């Protein structure tokens, strides 16, 4: 077991030593959500709760609920912040969760079944690859069914899976895609995709967020560092969304994940 710092040390979460460990993807996912106090948030496949608790650290007064099939991760998610966490398959939600939420977020398994090389750790393999928890498009469709009118669905995934995500979001409008690139001259490795139920705006392909200043030194680029420390949101619109506050008053201290 380890206790890891997020948001520049403003948030600490317990994680298992083995299996999937939350990192910057969870922080970026949370940073993209235009939540305001009182909103209801459902985190599909929440793991130890990193994304929803990063969001809760930025926006006080949220009603946070997670869904996680792995019992050990679900138990840690409850312990890490006290949110309600249902131990369930994302594609077969228990009846109490089959309602509408202001925001639905998800960091689904990275790989399709049979794709890529299997991880040595069985728990990590189960978290990284689609198996009994449904395909990526299934996760996206569940999220779209559970979001309230004018609410948002926000997904972070591998960039090469964008073609699976967008066709599953046809019930949403104001779709926005923000590529995440490791370097300015490198292809995007991730995408954050967001849509709003009941909106009619066209798809926007936004400029990429570049994570690192240069190859090899590990230092974050200025915008990425501010986002990972919780000082700024990850902008998903050319115009601010409802409730989108771009900066935090207190940057906190400590290391960045």
ZILINTA-V608350 format. One record per backbone hydrogen bond with DSSP energy under -0.5 kcal/mol. CO is the residue of the C=O (numbers start at 1). NH is the residue of the N-H. Records with the same first field share a line. If there is no record, write none. Layout:
BEGIN
CO->NH  NH
END
This chain:
BEGIN
2->4  15
4->13
6->9  10  11
7->10
11->6
13->4
15->2
23->26  27
24->28
25->29
26->30
27->31
28->32
29->32
30->33
31->234
33->35
36->39
39->63
40->102  103
41->65
42->44  105
43->46  67
44->107
46->49
49->53
50->54
51->55
52->56
53->57
54->58
55->59
58->60
59->62
61->38
62->64
63->41
64->84
65->43
66->86
67->45  46
70->74
71->75
72->76
73->77
74->78
75->79
76->80
77->81  83
78->82
84->66
86->68  88
89->92
94->97
95->98
97->99
101->148
102->152
103->42
104->154
105->44
106->156
111->130
112->115
120->122
121->125
122->126
123->127
124->128
125->129
128->111
131->134
135->139
136->140
137->141
138->142
139->143
140->144
141->145
142->146
143->147
146->101
148->151
151->197
152->104
153->195
154->106
155->193
157->191
158->161
159->162
161->164  165
162->166
164->168
165->168
166->169
167->170
169->172
171->198
173->196
175->204
176->194
177->179  206
178->192
179->181  209
180->189  190
181->211
182->212
183->186
187->182
189->159
190->180
191->157  193
192->178
193->155
194->176
195->153
196->173  199
197->150
201->174  175
204->177  206
206->179
208->210
209->181  211
211->221
214->217  218
219->213
221->225
222->226
223->227
224->228
225->229
226->231  232
227->230
228->7
231->248
233->235
241->244
243->245
244->246
246->233
249->251
END
